[in-house]
Amino acid sequence: MSRRLTGLIKKEFIQIIRDPSSLAVAFFLPVLLLVLFGYGVSLDAEHVPIGVVIDKQDRITNSFVSMFQGSIYFNVTIFRNYKDAEDQIKRHKIDGIIHIKDDFSSKILSGSNASAQLVVNAADANNARMVMGYAEAISSNWLEKFQKEQGIDFKIPVKTEYRIWFNPEVRSRNFLVPGLIVVIMTLIGALLTALVMAREYERGTMESLIVTPVTVTEILLGKLISYFILGMGGMLISVLMAVFLFDVPLRGSIWVLTLTSSLFLIVALGMGLAISSLAKEQFVAGQAAIVVTFLPAFLLSGFIFEVGNMPKPLQIMTNLIAARHFVSILQTVFLAGDLWVIILPKCLILIVMATFFLMRTKQLTKKRL
């Protein structure tokens, strides 16, 4: 058996070298997707274009506006009148307007309640909420600074002290890139094996294997081991890019990362083998791999959309998606470290899934046409 298995693995690697598409899926695709999504997808709101309308310009209003101009969160444009600013927000040139009324300074100096109107384009609700939060924080900081300069005792009934765990820089990229690695590994694992097995059936080379003494187990192991090595190479590239290109911290053990990645890759390869056992054409197998593995991993794994915000039936359904459990593992290993209370249960689920898909694939793969 060992000689036959070694021969099958050697055959697979010769086929991989002769067919550049497998190498492209394993090595070029992770680089392309990480660059596109790593730089293109961001949940951070920085340098948001806003307009400022000042009815009466003086030292106090200039001081107030300067706080916004000095913030990394806003790009400020001064408008002479409100109508011009309103026209720009309608054209989507700016995302908000701060309107400072002519009695702003006089009310501040007299101790009355002065107000500055904030108008926000809420077509993107998430961006609008962040703009409102940033504007409120900057206004509070300016008021505290101004009252101290005036010698006024500024008292806040409740003062919040922040302590940010796991992602102190509050960079969405630290959260997104580990999830993106999961999506990439799902696509690589499922697509590679689905296409390869289907290609064997299309070209008739599977018939040649069927008439040899090799067993179904040996055929599946030969493909699983070969593409497992290829997939782990893609995983290595993804992790190196995450750490050195996108500066995502890796606080956990490299051995834990390797072990959990191996478990998930076996699940993904098992799904690809199961798909190719049913769909024996490359086009059908490729489409099925994308629909069955990539889309659920992208939409329902918690990579971008928080699972807790989904309807309850959908939350229960996500437990059947391997990518959801691996997203949780990777985000924990990268940002928090080796938290076994999270990692171990997820690993057990991945082991169960891997066993199911591999056994099901063996049942579906027969040594006959």
C-alpha positions as CSV (number, residue, x, y, z in Angstrom):
1,M,0.0,0.0,0.0
2,S,2.8,2.4,0.9
3,R,4.4,1.9,-2.6
4,R,1.1,2.5,-4.4
5,L,0.3,5.5,-2.3
6,T,3.8,7.0,-2.9
7,G,3.3,6.5,-6.6
8,L,-0.1,8.2,-6.5
9,I,1.3,11.2,-4.6
10,K,4.2,11.4,-7.1
11,K,1.7,11.3,-10.0
12,E,-0.3,14.1,-8.5
13,F,2.8,16.3,-8.1
14,I,3.8,15.6,-11.7
15,Q,0.3,16.6,-12.8
16,I,0.4,19.8,-10.6
17,I,3.7,20.8,-12.2
18,R,2.3,20.2,-15.7
19,D,-0.9,22.1,-15.0
20,P,-0.1,25.7,-13.9
21,S,-3.8,26.3,-12.9
22,S,-3.4,24.3,-9.7
23,L,-0.3,26.3,-8.7
24,A,-2.1,29.6,-9.6
25,V,-5.1,28.6,-7.3
26,A,-2.8,27.6,-4.5
27,F,-0.2,30.5,-4.6
28,F,-1.3,33.3,-6.9
29,L,-5.0,33.4,-5.7
30,P,-4.2,34.0,-2.0
31,V,-1.8,36.9,-2.9
32,L,-4.3,38.5,-5.2
33,L,-7.3,38.2,-2.8
34,L,-5.3,39.4,0.2
35,V,-4.0,42.4,-1.6
36,L,-7.5,43.3,-3.0
37,F,-9.5,42.7,0.2
38,G,-6.7,43.7,2.6
39,Y,-6.4,47.2,1.1
40,G,-9.8,47.5,-0.4
41,V,-12.1,46.4,2.4
42,S,-12.0,48.5,5.6
43,L,-14.5,49.3,8.3
44,D,-12.6,52.3,9.5
45,A,-13.9,55.7,8.9
46,E,-10.9,58.0,8.4
47,H,-10.5,61.2,6.3
48,V,-14.3,61.5,5.9
49,P,-15.1,64.6,3.8
50,I,-17.3,67.1,5.7
51,G,-18.3,70.7,5.1
52,V,-18.2,73.4,7.8
53,V,-20.5,76.5,7.5
54,I,-19.7,79.4,9.9
55,D,-22.3,82.1,10.1
56,K,-20.0,84.4,12.1
57,Q,-16.3,83.7,12.1
58,D,-14.3,84.7,15.2
59,R,-11.6,83.3,17.5
60,I,-13.9,80.8,19.3
61,T,-15.4,79.4,16.1
62,N,-12.0,79.1,14.5
63,S,-10.8,77.2,17.6
64,F,-13.7,74.9,17.4
65,V,-13.2,74.2,13.7
66,S,-9.5,73.6,14.1
67,M,-10.2,70.6,16.3
68,F,-12.0,69.0,13.3
69,Q,-9.2,70.1,10.9
70,G,-6.6,68.5,13.1
71,S,-8.4,65.1,13.3
72,I,-7.4,62.2,11.2
73,Y,-11.1,61.3,10.9
74,F,-12.2,64.3,8.9
75,N,-11.2,66.3,5.8
76,V,-12.8,69.7,6.3
77,T,-13.9,72.0,3.6
78,I,-15.1,75.5,4.6
79,F,-18.2,76.8,2.8
80,R,-19.5,80.4,2.8
81,N,-23.2,79.5,3.0
82,Y,-25.3,76.5,4.0
83,K,-26.8,76.2,0.5
84,D,-23.4,75.4,-1.1
85,A,-22.7,72.8,1.5
86,E,-26.1,71.2,1.1
87,D,-25.6,71.0,-2.6
88,Q,-22.3,69.2,-2.1
89,I,-23.8,66.6,0.3
90,K,-26.5,65.9,-2.3
91,R,-23.8,65.3,-4.9
92,H,-22.1,62.9,-2.5
93,K,-19.0,65.1,-2.5
94,I,-19.1,65.4,1.3
95,D,-20.7,63.1,3.9
96,G,-21.7,65.7,6.5
97,I,-22.2,69.3,7.4
98,I,-21.3,71.2,10.6
99,H,-23.3,74.4,10.8
100,I,-22.1,76.9,13.4
101,K,-24.8,79.5,14.1
102,D,-23.9,83.2,14.5
103,D,-24.8,83.2,18.2
104,F,-22.4,80.2,19.0
105,S,-19.6,82.3,20.5
106,S,-21.9,84.7,22.5
107,K,-23.8,81.8,24.1
108,I,-20.5,80.0,25.0
109,L,-19.1,83.1,26.7
110,S,-22.4,83.8,28.6
111,G,-22.6,80.2,29.8
112,S,-25.7,79.4,27.8
113,N,-26.3,76.2,25.8
114,A,-24.6,76.8,22.5
115,S,-25.3,74.4,19.6
116,A,-23.7,73.4,16.4
117,Q,-25.9,71.5,13.9
118,L,-24.5,68.3,12.4
119,V,-26.1,67.0,9.2
120,V,-25.0,63.5,8.1
121,N,-25.5,61.6,4.9
122,A,-26.9,58.3,6.4
123,A,-27.2,56.3,3.1
124,D,-24.3,54.3,4.6
125,A,-25.7,53.9,8.1
126,N,-22.5,52.5,9.6
127,N,-20.4,55.4,8.3
128,A,-23.1,57.9,9.5
129,R,-23.0,56.4,13.1
130,M,-19.2,56.7,13.1
131,V,-19.2,60.3,11.9
132,M,-21.7,61.2,14.6
133,G,-19.6,59.5,17.3
134,Y,-16.4,61.1,16.1
135,A,-18.0,64.6,15.9
136,E,-19.5,64.3,19.4
137,A,-16.1,63.2,20.8
138,I,-14.2,66.1,19.2
139,S,-16.8,68.6,20.4
140,S,-16.6,67.3,24.0
141,N,-12.8,67.5,23.8
142,W,-12.9,71.0,22.5
143,L,-15.4,72.1,25.2
144,E,-13.2,70.7,27.9
145,K,-10.1,72.4,26.5
146,F,-11.9,75.7,26.0
147,Q,-13.3,75.8,29.6
148,K,-9.9,75.1,31.1
149,E,-8.4,77.9,29.0
150,Q,-11.1,80.2,30.4
151,G,-10.4,79.1,34.0
152,I,-13.8,77.4,34.3
153,D,-14.0,74.2,36.3
154,F,-15.2,71.6,33.9
155,K,-17.0,68.8,35.8
156,I,-18.2,65.6,34.2
157,P,-20.7,63.6,36.3
158,V,-19.5,60.3,34.8
159,K,-16.1,59.9,33.2
160,T,-15.5,56.8,31.1
161,E,-12.1,55.2,31.1
162,Y,-11.5,53.0,28.1
163,R,-9.6,49.7,28.1
164,I,-9.4,48.1,24.7
165,W,-8.6,44.4,24.6
166,F,-7.1,42.4,21.8
167,N,-7.1,45.2,19.2
168,P,-5.9,48.3,21.0
169,E,-5.2,50.2,17.7
170,V,-8.9,49.6,16.8
171,R,-7.9,48.7,13.2
172,S,-10.5,46.8,11.3
173,R,-7.8,45.2,9.2
174,N,-6.6,43.3,12.3
175,F,-10.1,41.7,12.4
176,L,-10.7,41.3,8.7
177,V,-7.4,39.8,7.5
178,P,-7.6,36.6,9.7
179,G,-11.2,36.1,8.4
180,L,-10.0,36.7,4.9
181,I,-7.4,33.9,5.3
182,V,-10.3,31.6,6.2
183,V,-12.3,32.5,3.1
184,I,-9.2,32.0,0.9
185,M,-8.3,28.6,2.4
186,T,-11.9,27.5,1.9
187,L,-11.8,28.5,-1.7
188,I,-8.3,26.9,-2.3
189,G,-9.1,23.6,-0.5
190,A,-12.6,23.0,-2.1
191,L,-11.8,24.4,-5.5
192,L,-8.5,22.5,-5.9
193,T,-9.8,19.1,-5.2
194,A,-13.2,19.6,-6.9
195,L,-11.5,20.6,-10.2
196,V,-8.8,18.0,-10.0
197,M,-11.1,15.0,-9.4
198,A,-13.6,16.3,-12.0
199,R,-10.7,16.7,-14.5
200,E,-9.7,13.1,-13.9
201,Y,-13.2,12.0,-14.9
202,E,-13.3,14.3,-17.9
203,R,-10.0,13.2,-19.3
204,G,-10.6,9.5,-18.7
205,T,-7.5,9.1,-16.5
206,M,-9.8,8.0,-13.7
207,E,-10.6,4.9,-15.8
208,S,-6.9,4.0,-15.8
209,L,-6.8,4.3,-12.0
210,I,-9.9,2.2,-11.6
211,V,-8.5,-0.8,-13.5
212,T,-5.3,-0.8,-11.3
213,P,-5.0,-2.6,-8.0
214,V,-5.2,0.7,-6.0
215,T,-8.1,1.0,-3.7
216,V,-10.6,3.9,-3.3
217,T,-8.9,4.8,0.0
218,E,-5.5,5.0,-1.7
219,I,-6.8,7.2,-4.5
220,L,-8.4,9.6,-2.1
221,L,-5.4,9.7,0.2
222,G,-3.1,10.4,-2.8
223,K,-5.1,13.4,-3.7
224,L,-5.7,14.5,-0.2
225,I,-2.0,14.4,0.8
226,S,-0.8,16.1,-2.4
227,Y,-3.2,19.0,-2.2
228,F,-2.9,19.3,1.5
229,I,0.8,20.1,1.0
230,L,-0.1,22.6,-1.7
231,G,-2.8,24.2,0.4
232,M,-0.5,24.6,3.4
233,G,1.9,26.4,1.1
234,G,-0.9,28.8,0.3
235,M,-1.7,29.1,4.0
236,L,2.0,30.0,4.8
237,I,2.0,32.7,2.2
238,S,-1.3,34.1,3.6
239,V,0.0,34.2,7.2
240,L,3.3,35.8,6.1
241,M,1.4,38.5,4.2
242,A,-0.9,39.1,7.2
243,V,2.0,39.6,9.6
244,F,4.6,41.4,7.5
245,L,2.5,43.2,4.9
246,F,-0.7,44.1,6.9
247,D,1.0,44.3,10.4
248,V,-1.6,42.0,12.0
249,P,-0.3,40.8,15.3
250,L,0.2,37.1,15.8
251,R,-0.1,36.6,19.6
252,G,-0.7,32.8,19.6
253,S,1.6,29.9,19.0
254,I,2.7,29.1,15.5
255,W,2.2,25.4,16.3
256,V,-1.5,26.0,17.3
257,L,-1.9,28.0,14.1
258,T,-0.4,25.2,12.0
259,L,-2.5,22.4,13.7
260,T,-5.8,24.3,13.5
261,S,-5.1,25.3,9.9
262,S,-4.3,21.7,9.0
263,L,-7.7,20.5,10.5
264,F,-9.6,23.2,8.6
265,L,-7.8,22.4,5.3
266,I,-8.7,18.8,5.6
267,V,-12.3,19.8,6.0
268,A,-12.1,22.0,2.9
269,L,-10.4,19.3,0.9
270,G,-13.0,16.8,2.0
271,M,-15.8,19.1,0.9
272,G,-14.0,19.5,-2.5
273,L,-13.6,15.7,-2.9
274,A,-17.3,15.2,-2.0
275,I,-18.4,17.8,-4.6
276,S,-16.3,16.2,-7.3
277,S,-17.6,12.8,-6.5
278,L,-21.1,14.0,-7.4
279,A,-20.3,16.5,-10.1
280,K,-17.9,14.9,-12.6
281,E,-17.5,17.9,-14.9
282,Q,-15.0,20.7,-14.1
283,F,-17.4,23.5,-14.8
284,V,-20.2,22.1,-12.6
285,A,-17.7,21.1,-9.9
286,G,-16.2,24.6,-9.9
287,Q,-19.6,26.3,-9.7
288,A,-20.7,24.0,-6.9
289,A,-17.5,24.6,-4.9
290,I,-18.0,28.4,-5.1
291,V,-21.7,28.2,-4.1
292,V,-21.5,25.6,-1.4
293,T,-18.2,26.7,0.2
294,F,-17.0,30.1,-0.8
295,L,-20.3,32.1,-0.5
296,P,-21.3,30.7,2.9
297,A,-17.7,31.3,4.2
298,F,-17.9,34.9,3.0
299,L,-21.4,35.7,4.2
300,L,-22.1,33.5,7.2
301,S,-18.8,32.9,8.9
302,G,-18.5,36.2,10.8
303,F,-15.7,37.4,8.5
304,I,-17.5,40.7,7.9
305,F,-21.1,40.3,9.1
306,E,-21.4,39.7,12.9
307,V,-23.2,36.3,13.4
308,G,-24.9,37.7,16.6
309,N,-26.8,40.3,14.5
310,M,-28.3,37.6,12.2
311,P,-31.8,36.1,12.7
312,K,-31.8,33.2,15.2
313,P,-32.5,30.5,12.6
314,L,-29.6,31.7,10.5
315,Q,-27.3,31.8,13.6
316,I,-28.1,28.1,14.2
317,M,-27.4,27.3,10.5
318,T,-24.0,28.9,10.6
319,N,-22.9,26.2,13.1
320,L,-22.9,23.8,10.1
321,I,-20.3,26.0,8.2
322,A,-16.7,25.0,9.0
323,A,-15.5,28.5,8.1
324,R,-17.4,30.0,11.0
325,H,-15.4,27.9,13.5
326,F,-12.1,28.6,11.8
327,V,-12.7,32.3,11.7
328,S,-13.2,32.2,15.5
329,I,-10.0,30.2,15.9
330,L,-7.9,32.5,13.7
331,Q,-9.1,35.7,15.2
332,T,-8.4,34.3,18.7
333,V,-4.9,33.0,17.8
334,F,-3.9,36.3,16.0
335,L,-5.4,38.8,18.4
336,A,-5.8,37.2,21.8
337,G,-3.4,34.2,21.9
338,D,-3.9,30.5,22.7
339,L,-7.3,30.6,24.5
340,W,-8.0,26.9,24.7
341,V,-11.6,27.5,26.0
342,I,-12.3,28.7,22.4
343,I,-9.8,26.7,20.4
344,L,-10.4,23.2,21.7
345,P,-14.3,23.1,21.1
346,K,-13.8,24.5,17.6
347,C,-11.1,22.0,16.8
348,L,-13.4,19.1,17.9
349,I,-16.1,20.4,15.6
350,L,-13.6,20.6,12.7
351,I,-12.5,17.0,13.4
352,V,-16.1,15.8,13.3
353,M,-16.7,17.7,10.0
354,A,-13.5,16.3,8.5
355,T,-14.5,12.8,9.4
356,F,-18.0,13.2,8.0
357,F,-16.8,14.6,4.6
358,L,-14.0,12.1,4.1
359,M,-16.2,9.1,5.0
360,R,-19.0,10.5,2.8
361,T,-16.5,10.9,-0.1
362,K,-15.4,7.3,0.3
363,Q,-19.0,6.1,0.1
364,L,-19.6,8.2,-3.1
365,T,-16.4,7.2,-4.9
366,K,-16.8,3.8,-6.5
367,K,-14.2,1.7,-8.5
368,R,-16.6,1.5,-11.4
369,L,-17.9,3.9,-14.1
